[in-house]
Amino acid sequence: MEQLITVGLPIKGKPKYHNIDKDRILLENLLIGKGFHWEKSISVTLPGIVRETDDNEFPLINILPIEEYLKCVVGSEMNPRSPIEFLKAHAIISRSWALGKILHSHPEGGSKTDCTGDSLIGWDDTADHLRFDVCSDDHCQRYQGLQEVSEKALASLSLTEGMVITDKKGKLIDARFSKCCGGKTEIFSTCWQEQKMPCLESVEDPWCDLTQLSKKEQLNILSLIYKEYDLSTQGGYEWETNIKKEEIRKNLSQKFRRDIGEIISLRIIERGASGRIKYIELTGTEGRITVGKELWIRRILSPTHLYSSWFNIQDKGDYLNLKGKGWGHGVGLCQLGAARMALEGKTAEEILQFYYPGSKIVEAGGVRL
């Protein structure tokens, strides 16, 4: 019997769903991009079984065979028209990551919150979920239903059937990925627990840099590989934004219930291997506070989230000017870079070897737990 996976579904408002037939469910208000700048509610057609829960955040769960789940994931994460070798690579890492959650073969480590004294340290990891294996949003892997399934997506699953990615010892790796690393991938401990993870090393990545191309060439590539609502980020390789110091104080209060008075300065304490900031120190008129890790820094310095924590700061008096690189945590595979590699003729195996040094592709049946 094929391995089943349970998926938690965040909903906008009260769940609105009904059976289309015995094999499909129409859900009218799936929440996607929760807390990010592209947050919205969409209508999706789901395979498998949907059940209600008493969880306010995830009032529905979807139970289905893992390969049915993966068909939807591959097209949900990126444009289903993306190059086939990229989709094959994504099918392998998405299968590996999902199996790792089902089989509990990845090191356990959920969210951490340390809001004591003058520290505000925390992260949101993917081992948080207790009632289901994975959620349907960016916190885990995007899962947006059958309408995202294309012929290429189906082919990517068929051509990689049963394939997973492991370390040299044959254990499933925690195959993280993000939209755009910004020129260099990050290490695990900058974003999550203080531990070294096999095959999640920092590598120089020239593939996601589209800045030498014309605007038309850039748009052609991004339109081929990004989802429509992702295009507003313009690749995420380089970005710039301003944030008022009063907004930082407001974010500290509303998101973390801390107040250090009017913000005077922001100092970078530590950067990770890619240049992403791991810890910052905020000084105010009524105290100072250390903030980390990567995601919490992005939340405090934006109404939603900064594209990444790889940025330089210029103090402009009432506000800070941030010039940054990358979109997401930057650990593991860079989706933009990997898709570009495929466009340039690289194979799925070459892509995975590049982003997960020391890894190997094997049949799932030979995995060590």
N, C-alpha and C positions, 0 to 999 in steps of 0.2 A: 504494500500500500504506500502511495506517495506521501512524503512528509507534509504535514499540515502546518500552517502558520496562522497566528492570530494577530490581527492588526487593529489597534485602537484608532478610532475616528473622531477627531475634534469637530464640533458642529457649531455653526453660527446660529444662535437661537435654539428653538425647540426642533428636534429632529423631524425632518419631513422626508419620508421614504415609502416606497411600496414595491411589490414584486412586479416585474415586467413579465416574467415567465418563471419556470421552476429553477432556472439556472442563473438568473440575473435580477439585480435589485437597482432601482433608480433612487439615488439619494440627491435631494435637491439643494442641500446647504452644507456641503463639506467645506470646512475652513482650511485654507492653505496660506502658507507664509505667515503663520501666527507671530505677531510682534515685529515683523519685518516691514520694509517699505512697500512690499508688493502684496500685503495681506488682503485677502478678499474671500468671498464665498462663491463656490461653483457647484454646478450640477454634474454628477458623475454616475455612470453605470458600473456596478460592481458585480463580479462573479462570486460564487460561494454563498455562504450563509451570513446574515446579519442578525445580531442579537443585541438587546438593550441591556444597559448596566445602570447602576446607581451612582456612577462617577460623573460629576458635573462637567469635568473637563473633557472626558471621553465617554459620552453617553451611549455610544454604539461600538461594537467590535465586529470585525469581518473575519470569518473563518474560511480558509480556502487552501488548496494545494499550493506549495511554494512556487512551482513553475508557473502557475496561473498568476500568482502575485508578481513574479519577476517579469512577466510579459508586460504588465502595467508599469512597473518601476522603470524599466529601460526607457520607455517613451515618455514617462513623467519627469524624469530627471533632466533629460535633454530633448531637443527637437527630434522627433522620430525620423526625420529626413537626414540625420547626421550620417557621416561615413560609416560603413558597415564594420570596419575594423575597430573603430572607436566603440560602437555599440557592442561588439563582441567582448572587448575589454571590460566594458561596464557591466555586461551580463555576468562575467566571471567574478568581478569584485562584489557586485550586489548579491550574488548567490553566496559567496564566501561570507560576507558580512552577516547576512540574514541567518545562515546556518549557524554561525558563531553565537548568535543570540538565542536561537532555538535550543542548541546543544549546550549552552553555557560554557563554551570552550574559551571565550575571551576572559581576560582578567576582570573580575567584578569591580565596579566602581561607579556609583551613581553620582548625583549632584552633591556638592559640598557647599556649606555655608558657614563662614566664620566671620561674624559681625561683632566680635568682642573688642573692647578697648579701642585702639586707634587703627584697627585693621578691618578691611572689608574684602575678604578673599573668598572666591567661590567659582564654581563652574557647573554647567549642565551637561552631564554625560548621558550615554545611551543605555545604561543599565538601570535606569530609573523605574521602568514600567514593571508592575507586579502582576497585573491581571491579564496582560497580553504580551506578546513577544516584541513587537515594534509598533510605533505609531506611523501614521500616514503622511506626516509632514516633514519639513527639513530637519527637525530634531533627530530623525532617524534617516529614512529614505523617502523621497516623494513617491506617493502611490495615489494616482488620480484617475483610476478606472480604465475601463476597456476602450474608451474613445481615444486613448493615447497609444493603442496598439496598432502598429503599422506592419507592412510586409517585412521591412528591414528589422524591426524589433523582433518579430517572430523568427526571422532567419538567424538573428544573433543568438537567440536562445537555442535554436535547433543545432547550430554549428558549434556551440559550446556546451552541449548537453552533458551534465554531470561534472563539468570542470570547475575547480576551485583553485584558490591561490594559497600557498602555504609557505612557511619558513623552511630553512634547510633541514629541520628536524621532522618535517611533515605535519606540523600543527597549523591549523587555520590561522591566518593573520587577521588582525583587526583592521580590515581594509578601508581606512578612512579616505574621504575625498572631499574636495571643495570646488567652488566654481572657478576661481582664478587665484593662483598662488602669488602672482605679482613678480615673478622672476626667480623665486627661490622657495622651495617648500619648507615647512616648519616641522619641528619635532613634537612628539606627543605631549611632553611634560610642560611645554609652554601654555598649553590650553587645558589640560586635564591633570590627572594624578602625576605625582613625582616618580615616574618610572620609565625606563627605556623599553620601547616596544620593538620587537623584531620587524625588520624591513620598513619601519617608518623613520627613515633617516632624512636629513636635509640635503636636497640636491639642487644644483643650479639648473634653472629651467628657462631656456631662451624661447620656447615654443609659444608661450602665451603672450609674448610681446608683439602686438600688432601695430605699434606706433610708427614703424617705418613704411607702412602701407598707406595708400590713399584712403580718404574717408569712405569712398565708394567700395573699395576692396575690403575694408574693415567691416562695413555693413553687410556685404555679401557673405562673408564668413560667419559673422555673428547671427545673421538671419537664418543660416543653414543649420546652426548647431544649438542656438538658444531658443527657449520657449518665448512666445510673444511677449509675455509680461516681464521677462528677464532682460529684454533689449533696452529698457530704460536705463539700465546700469552701464551701458556702453562698454561692456567687456570687463570693467573693474580693474584693469591693469594699472591705471593711474587715475587718481581722483583728488578733488579738493573741496573742502567745506569749511564753513565758519560756525562757531557755536558761542553764544553769549555766556559769560561767566555766571550770570543769573540763571540761565537755563541749566547749567551744571548743578548749581545749588538746588534747583527745583527737582532735577532728576534724582539727586541723592536723597531728597526728602520723600518723593513720591514712590520711587522704586525700591529704596533701601532703608527708609525711615531714619536717616542720619542728617544732621545739620552741623556744619562747621563754620557757619556764618557766611559772610560775603567772600567769594573765592578770590584769593590774591594771586596764587600761582599754581602751576602744574609742573612737576618734575618727573622725568623718566628715570626709574630706578634700575630696571633690567629689561633687556631685549632678548628674544629667542634667536635661534639660528638663522631664521629668514630675515630678521629685522623687526618682526612683530613684537609689540610691547607686552611683557609679562606682568610687570608691576609699575604703577605710577604712584606718586605722592601728591595729594592735593593739600594745599595750605589755605586756610581761611582765617577770618578775623577772630574766630572762636576755637581754633584748633587746627589740627592736621590729621590726615587719614591716608593710609596705604590701601590702594585698590588693585585687585587682580582677580582672576587671571584674564586672559585675552577677551572673552565674551563680555565679562562684566565691565571692562574698560570701554568696550564698544557701546554698551548700554548707557553708561553714565555720560558719555560725550555725544549723545544723539537722542532725539525724541523717540527713535525706534532702536536702531543699531547702526553704528558706522559700518562701512563695507568691510573693513578689517581693522586690526590694531597696529598695522605697519604704517606709521606716519611720523612726520616731523612737525614741530609746533613753533609757531610764531605768536608771541603775545602782543596783541594789538590794543591793549588797554581794557576796554569793556568786553572784548571777545578774544577768542583764540582762533587763529587760522591753522587748519590742519591740511597738509599735503601728504597723501598716502598712496599706497599701492596694494593691489590684491582685493579679492572679494571672498570672504569666508576665513576659516581658521588656517587654511593653507597646508594642512597635514595630509600626506599621502598623495593620491592622484589629483592633479589639476585638470579639471574637466575641459577648460578652454585649451590648455596646452596639449592634452591627450587627443582632442578632436583635431587640432592643427597637425599633430604628428600623423594622424590617419590621412588627412588631406594631402600630406606630403609623401604618402606611400608607405608609412610604417605599419607593421602588422600589430595585431592585438598583443602577441607575445612580447614584441619589442617595446610596446608602450608600457606594459606591466613591469618588465624588467627595469625600465628607466625610472619609474616612479616608486617601485618597491624593491630596492636593491637587495639581492640575495634571495629573492623569492623564486618559487617555481610553480608551474601549473600542473595539477594532478587530478585524477578522478576522485570524486568525493568519497567513494568507498574505501580509499586508501588513507584517509585522514586519521591522524592520531588525536585523541581527545585528552 
